């Protein structure tokens, strides 16, 4: 009833469950694991259009998708029409979809007029959309929040602007920028956006399990959902939601062995992608998420935070799960 193929421009997703772009999280290894566990599409971490314009080496690694299953959405952010247009042209060579970020609430992003700050300047937002759509040769999507604050609820207005200017789909996070990730998700505003436009609308915000996914579909009528923090340490959330919405029953939670296998695969993928030194440091947060609420996990995470090599990390993980 809720799970279906989703067409965005000329791209058809196998299902309508999408991994949200998250800075410092949705790198290549994590995207691979989420795709393996049933995500219909995954998104890169957001990349700065200015960095792409200046051919920044770190950003090149950020948007590396070599060997990944398609489709993949590449997310860019910025408030300069020239660099946003340039980035769209460059990324069109290997992206399936290009997504414009107008939802990020991070202070270091909004202080430059980027991300959700554009919700306070819809004329500027429209020019950014026009520049990206004009220069892209793949479908362009837009990710927004419901507004900047309760005095500036602009989701419907910007959705109409987006549709008019060729945006192929829009994702709405049901909170304002000032709310960040706290408070209740406003399903009503997402529903209003869905009713305001004819392009696909994707609901986002507080989708952490089967029930919350169903609530988003039921209360808003969206065409798809985007899952962010609910996937942290939990890449199998996609297969769980898919099974539940298709069959009305829940899958058993992953066994201890399954958790161990996924964690070890994540370690191997990360080391192959980033090298041992960088990977072991970046994996610390993922290991913490994977083991959250498990027995003696706090003491285990303290040990993980002192690990410097892949072999040590795998040995420690194996030891912890043997004790389980």
C-alpha positions in Angstrom: 0.0 0.0 0.0 2.8 2.5 1.0 5.8 0.8 -0.5 6.1 1.4 -4.3 8.5 2.4 -7.0 9.2 6.1 -7.1 9.8 8.0 -10.3 11.9 11.2 -9.9 12.3 12.8 -13.3 13.6 9.9 -15.5 15.0 8.0 -12.6 12.9 5.1 -11.1 13.7 4.0 -7.6 13.1 0.4 -6.7 11.3 1.6 -3.6 10.4 4.9 -1.9 12.6 4.5 1.2 15.5 6.9 1.0 18.6 7.4 3.1 19.0 11.1 4.0 22.2 12.9 3.4 24.0 13.4 6.7 27.3 15.2 7.1 30.0 13.0 8.5 27.8 9.9 8.3 26.5 9.0 4.8 29.9 8.2 3.4 30.5 5.4 0.8 30.7 2.6 3.4 27.5 3.5 5.2 25.7 4.1 1.9 26.7 0.6 0.7 25.3 -1.0 3.9 22.0 0.9 3.7 21.6 -0.1 0.0 22.4 -3.7 0.9 19.6 -3.5 3.5 16.9 -2.2 1.2 17.2 1.5 0.8 15.6 2.6 -2.6 18.1 5.4 -2.9 21.1 6.8 -1.0 22.4 10.3 -0.8 26.0 11.6 -0.5 27.0 13.9 2.3 26.3 17.5 1.4 29.1 19.0 -0.6 30.0 22.7 -0.8 29.5 24.2 -4.3 32.4 26.5 -3.5 34.6 23.6 -2.8 33.6 21.8 -6.0 34.2 25.1 -7.9 37.7 25.3 -6.5 38.4 21.6 -7.2 39.0 20.8 -3.5 40.6 17.4 -3.1 38.8 16.6 0.2 35.4 17.3 -1.5 36.4 15.0 -4.4 36.7 12.1 -1.8 33.5 13.2 -0.2 31.5 12.6 -3.4 33.3 9.4 -4.5 30.7 6.8 -5.4 32.9 4.3 -7.2 31.5 0.8 -7.3 28.2 1.7 -5.6 24.8 0.4 -6.6 22.7 3.0 -8.3 20.7 5.3 -8.1 22.7 7.8 -6.0 21.7 11.4 -5.2 24.5 14.0 -4.8 23.6 16.8 -2.5 25.1 20.3 -2.9 24.8 23.4 -0.8 25.6 27.0 -1.3 24.1 30.4 -1.9 26.1 31.6 -4.9 24.4 31.0 -8.3 27.6 30.7 -10.2 29.2 27.9 -8.1 25.9 26.1 -7.6 25.3 26.1 -11.4 28.9 25.0 -12.0 28.6 22.2 -9.4 25.4 20.9 -11.1 27.2 20.8 -14.5 30.1 18.9 -13.0 28.1 16.4 -11.0 25.7 15.7 -13.8 28.5 13.6 -15.4 28.2 10.9 -12.8 25.1 11.7 -10.5 21.7 10.1 -11.0 20.0 13.0 -9.2 21.3 16.3 -7.8 19.8 17.5 -4.6 19.9 21.1 -3.4 20.2 21.6 0.4 18.0 24.3 1.8 17.4 22.5 5.1 20.7 22.2 7.0 20.4 24.0 10.3 24.1 23.9 11.3 25.4 27.3 12.4 28.6 27.0 10.3 26.4 26.5 7.2 23.7 29.2 7.8 26.2 31.8 8.8 27.3 31.9 5.2 23.7 32.2 4.0 23.5 28.6 2.9 21.3 25.7 3.9 18.1 26.6 5.7 19.1 30.3 5.8 17.8 30.5 2.2 14.3 30.0 3.6 14.5 33.6 4.7 15.2 34.8 1.1 12.9 33.1 -1.4 14.0 35.3 -4.3 17.6 34.1 -3.7 16.4 30.5 -3.3 14.6 30.7 -6.6 17.7 32.0 -8.4 19.7 29.1 -6.9 17.1 26.6 -8.1 17.1 28.1 -11.6 20.9 28.0 -11.8 21.1 24.4 -10.8 18.2 23.2 -13.0 19.6 25.1 -16.0 23.0 23.5 -15.7 22.1 20.0 -14.7 21.4 17.2 -17.2 19.9 14.9 -14.5 16.8 15.4 -12.4 17.2 18.0 -9.6 15.5 17.7 -6.2 15.2 20.0 -3.3 15.4 19.4 0.5 13.8 22.0 2.8 12.5 22.5 6.3 9.0 23.8 7.0 10.6 27.2 7.6 13.2 29.2 9.5 11.1 29.7 12.6 7.4 29.9 13.5 7.1 33.4 12.0 8.5 32.2 8.7 6.7 29.0 7.6 7.4 28.9 3.9 7.3 25.2 2.9 4.2 25.5 0.6 5.5 28.7 -1.0 8.9 27.4 -1.8 7.5 24.0 -3.0 5.4 25.9 -5.6 8.5 27.9 -6.6 10.5 24.7 -6.9 7.9 23.0 -9.1 7.5 26.0 -11.3 11.3 26.0 -11.9 11.7 22.4 -12.8 12.5 20.7 -9.6 11.6 17.0 -10.0 10.8 16.2 -6.3 10.9 17.9 -2.9 11.8 16.6 0.6 10.2 18.3 3.5 11.6 18.1 7.1 8.7 18.8 9.4 10.5 21.2 11.7 11.8 24.7 11.5 15.5 25.6 11.6 15.2 27.0 15.1 13.8 23.6 16.3 16.8 21.8 14.8 15.9 18.1 15.6 13.8 18.6 18.7 10.1 18.9 19.2 7.3 17.3 17.3 7.3 16.8 13.6 4.6 18.9 11.9 2.8 16.3 9.7 0.2 18.9 8.7 2.7 21.1 6.9 4.1 18.2 5.0 0.5 17.2 4.0 -0.1 20.8 2.8 3.0 20.7 0.7 1.9 17.4 -0.8 -1.5 18.9 -1.7 0.1 22.1 -3.1 2.3 20.5 -5.9 2.1 17.7 -8.4 5.8 16.6 -8.1 6.7 13.8 -5.7 6.9 14.9 -2.1 9.1 13.0 0.4 8.5 13.2 4.1 11.4 13.6 6.6 11.7 13.9 10.3 11.7 11.5 13.3 11.3 8.3 11.2 13.1 5.8 13.4 11.2 2.6 13.0 8.2 0.8 11.4 5.5 2.6 13.3 6.9 6.1 12.8 7.3 5.4 9.0 3.7 4.3 8.8 2.6 7.5 10.7 4.4 9.7 8.2 2.7 8.0 5.2 -0.7 7.9 6.9 -0.8 11.5 8.1 0.8 13.2 5.1 0.1 11.1 2.0 3.7 11.5 0.9 5.1 9.6 -2.1 8.1 8.5 -0.1 10.0 8.9 3.1 13.6 9.9 3.9 15.3 8.3 6.9 18.2 10.1 8.6 19.1 9.6 12.3 16.9 6.5 12.5 19.5 4.7 10.4 22.5 5.4 12.7 23.9 2.1 13.7 20.8 0.7 12.2 21.2 0.2 8.4 18.6 -2.6 8.5 15.9 -0.1 9.4 15.1 0.0 5.6 14.4 -3.7 5.3 12.4 -3.6 8.6 10.2 -0.8 7.4 9.7 -2.2 4.0 8.7 -5.6 5.3 6.3 -4.1 7.9 4.5 -1.8 5.4 4.2 -4.6 2.8 3.2 -7.4 5.2 1.8 -5.9 8.4 4.3 -7.8 10.6 7.7 -7.0 12.0 10.9 -8.8 11.2 12.9 -10.2 14.0 15.6 -7.8 15.1 19.1 -8.6 13.9 20.9 -11.3 15.8 24.1 -10.6 17.6 25.9 -12.4 14.8 24.2 -10.3 12.2 25.2 -7.1 14.1 28.8 -8.4 14.3 29.0 -9.2 10.6 27.6 -5.8 9.5 30.0 -4.0 11.9 33.0 -5.9 10.5 31.9 -5.3 6.9 31.6 -1.6 7.8 35.2 -1.6 9.2 36.5 -3.3 6.0 34.7 -0.9 3.7 35.8 2.1 5.6 39.5 1.1 5.7 39.4 0.3 2.0 37.8 3.7 1.3 39.7 6.0 3.6 42.8 4.2 4.8 43.4 2.7 8.2 44.3 5.8 10.2 41.3 7.9 9.1 38.9 5.1 9.1 39.6 3.8 12.6 39.0 7.3 14.0 35.8 7.9 12.0 34.4 4.5 12.8 34.3 5.3 16.5 30.9 7.0 16.3 29.5 4.2 14.1 30.6 1.5 16.6 29.0 3.5 19.4 25.7 3.7 17.4 25.8 0.0 16.6 26.2 -1.0 20.2 24.0 1.6 21.9 21.9 0.0 24.7 23.7 -3.3 24.5 25.2 -4.9 27.6 28.3 -3.2 28.9 28.4 -0.9 25.8 29.6 2.1 27.7 32.8 0.4 28.8 33.3 -1.1 25.3 33.0 2.3 23.6 35.6 3.7 25.9 38.0 1.0 24.7 37.0 1.7 21.1 37.9 5.3 21.4 41.6 4.4 22.1 42.0 2.1 19.2 44.4 3.1 16.4 44.4 0.1 14.0 42.0 -2.0 12.0 43.2 -5.3 13.5 42.9 -4.0 17.1 39.4 -2.8 16.3 38.2 -6.0 14.8 39.7 -8.0 17.7 38.0 -5.8 20.2 34.6 -6.1 18.4 35.0 -9.9 18.2 35.8 -10.1 21.9 32.8 -7.9 22.9 30.4 -9.9 20.9 31.8 -13.3 22.1 30.9 -12.1 25.6 27.4 -11.3 24.5 
